[in-house]
């Protein structure tokens, strides 16, 4: 089950980035079918390979495994910006986010 989720996550992030499996494989310094084999269930990345994949997408391993986060790159960038704000501004943004989310 987890293997399938890893394969699907890589495919999702790759598609969002708009790159082919071949181009991603080559960018990672692997043979051209590396990502294709992972996405098709014929292989799994090693731990080191998974860390390189996370670096390629510009996300942390923690974010990679947050399968409920459909837009990890955007959320990580937003979080980086939110960390720079003061408490009052965060409170106002939180209220806006609550309203946008229907809360």
C-alpha positions in Angstrom: 0.0 0.0 0.0 2.7 2.5 0.9 4.7 1.6 -2.2 1.7 2.5 -4.3 1.3 5.8 -2.5 5.0 6.6 -3.1 4.6 5.8 -6.8 1.5 7.9 -7.1 3.0 10.8 -5.2 6.0 11.0 -7.5 3.7 10.9 -10.5 1.5 13.6 -9.1 4.4 15.9 -8.3 6.1 15.3 -11.6 2.9 16.1 -13.5 2.5 19.3 -11.4 6.0 20.3 -12.3 5.3 19.6 -16.0 8.2 17.3 -16.7 8.4 14.0 -18.4 9.5 10.9 -16.5 12.5 10.7 -18.9 13.6 14.3 -18.2 13.2 13.9 -14.5 15.2 10.6 -14.5 18.1 12.3 -16.4 17.9 15.4 -14.2 18.4 13.0 -11.2 21.5 11.5 -12.9 19.8 8.2 -13.5 19.0 6.2 -16.7 16.2 7.5 -18.7 13.7 4.9 -17.5 14.3 5.3 -13.7 11.2 7.3 -12.9 9.1 5.4 -15.3 10.0 2.1 -13.6 9.1 3.6 -10.2 5.8 4.9 -11.3 4.9 1.6 -13.0 5.7 -0.4 -9.9 8.8 -2.2 -11.3 11.2 -0.5 -8.8 11.3 1.7 -5.7 13.8 4.4 -5.0 16.4 3.8 -2.4 16.3 6.2 0.6 19.0 8.2 -1.0 17.1 8.2 -4.2 14.0 9.4 -2.4 15.9 12.2 -0.8 17.2 13.3 -4.3 13.6 13.2 -5.6 12.5 15.4 -2.7 15.3 17.9 -3.5 14.3 17.8 -7.2 10.8 18.9 -6.2 12.1 21.4 -3.6 10.2 19.7 -0.8 11.2 18.0 2.5 10.7 14.3 3.0 8.0 15.2 5.6 6.1 17.1 3.0 6.5 14.3 0.4 4.8 11.9 2.8 2.0 14.3 3.6 -0.2 12.6 1.0 -3.2 14.8 1.9 -1.2 17.9 0.7 -2.0 18.2 -3.0 0.2 21.2 -3.6 3.3 20.7 -1.4 5.6 23.2 -3.3 3.1 26.0 -2.9 2.3 25.2 0.7 6.0 25.1 1.7 6.6 28.5 0.0 3.5 29.9 1.8 4.8 28.5 5.2 8.2 30.0 4.6 6.5 33.4 4.1 4.2 33.0 7.1 7.1 32.3 9.4 8.4 35.8 8.7 5.2 37.5 9.8 4.4 39.0 13.2 1.7 37.6 15.5 -0.9 40.2 14.7 -0.6 39.7 10.9 -0.8 35.9 11.4 -4.0 36.3 13.4 -5.6 38.3 10.6 -4.5 35.9 7.9 -5.7 33.0 9.9 -9.2 34.6 10.1 -9.2 35.1 6.4 -8.1 31.5 5.8 -10.9 30.3 8.1 -13.5 32.2 6.1 -12.1 31.0 2.7 -12.1 27.4 3.9 -15.8 27.7 5.0 -15.0 27.8 8.7 
